[in-house]
Amino acid sequence: MRFLTSLLGIIAALIMLGVSAAMNYLFLSSLGKTPLEGQVLGAASAAADGLKALLPFFIFWGWRSGRYAVAVPGFAVWLFFSGFSLLSAIGFAADNRGVFSHTRENVNAAHETARAELGAAENRMQDIPKHRPVAVVTEDMERHKQDRRWSRAKECTEATLPESREYCARYYELRAELASGVESERLQAKIAALKEQTDRLRIEGAGQDADPQVSLLARVLGHEHSRVRLALIIVVALLVEIGSSLGLFLATSHSELFGSKTEKANRAEVEAEPSASAPEKPRAQATPSRKAKGKPVGAVEDFCLECLTSAPEGKLTLAELFAAYEAWCKVREVALLPRSKFEKSFEKIARQIGVSGTAGRYSGIGISA
């Protein structure tokens, strides 16, 4: 479970680091005068972002080993890189949120314009007189031109006689009806196009708030939209930068890389101890008969059981104990443990049986004959 949790934490931290590096790269690359300059700036920003995530490790190791001349400047560099990355992230978030709000505002403006034009077209449509379809009126005009009065009045340009004037008056009525029909068809096509446009703009978000999150928080907090929008931009940038700068360090802080030497030694001793619930294996006898694989090593536990006794007034040093152990090994004809391993093993046994030791001297025990 611990391994799985650590693995998921490292993956999440690496994703956050990748997001931060991409944001910084995109923002700084947009500031270059030429594409090449933009790529150079973006690459420098991404590299600084990666170094920002590694610096906490170097600072910790330098501080733990007492190399303060490395740890303190490293911390200052980390602060600088983190601040620079934060500014880039704020610029990226501000640019994207501004484009989002501006796009919504443009959609709303286009929707309002389309609605106004649709209303005007529908009003003009109502003002058009009643008329027959354009095709019907056209055919009626062509039939009207077949009358002999059409040529006599020179296509109604010289209608001097009463009969011709009456004839031409009817012709101009047909022309007016035709114009009404043509205008009606044009308005109908325009109205259909405007309705389609308004429907499409509504699907794209027309009629909604340009930035609903900012509007809601502004009403709840009682602040202006601009201040709330700025706060949200900074919060998003902080989320990415804190996760990318410290996420990897925190996700691996419980590993062996950060344990002290004492903790590692104690952990190794605990892992080397046999389980309390496991059945105790019979201890090999330290006898000289096992010569095939060399002399067996004298067990400190056996030495304590055979050579130590309770002595309320007794006090033994580690040196005295090791000398007795050395003599016991000679009698037993077994190999000696190194003194450092003997002392560690004896200290562990002393803690287990409750023998107190101060400055290398252990009270309440003595060496039997």
HELIX and SHEET records of a PDB file:
HELIX    1   1 ARG A    2  SER A   29  1                                  28    
HELIX    2   2 PRO A   35  ARG A   64  1                                  30    
HELIX    3   3 TYR A   68  ASP A  127  1                                  60    
HELIX    4   4 VAL A  134  LYS A  145  1                                  12    
HELIX    5   5 ARG A  148  ARG A  152  1                                   5    
HELIX    6   6 PRO A  162  ILE A  203  1                                  42    
HELIX    7   7 PRO A  212  LEU A  221  1                                  10    
HELIX    8   8 HIS A  225  ALA A  251  1                                  27    
HELIX    9   9 GLU A  256  PHE A  258  5                                   3    
HELIX   10  10 LYS A  261  ALA A  272  1                                  12    
HELIX   11  11 VAL A  300  CYS A  307  1                                   8    
HELIX   12  12 LEU A  318  ARG A  332  1                                  15    
HELIX   13  13 ARG A  339  ILE A  353  1                                  15    
SHEET    1   A 3 LEU A 308  THR A 317  0                                        
SHEET    2   A 3 ARG A 361  ILE A 367 -1                                        
SHEET    3   A 3 GLY A 357  THR A 358 -1                                        
END                                                                             
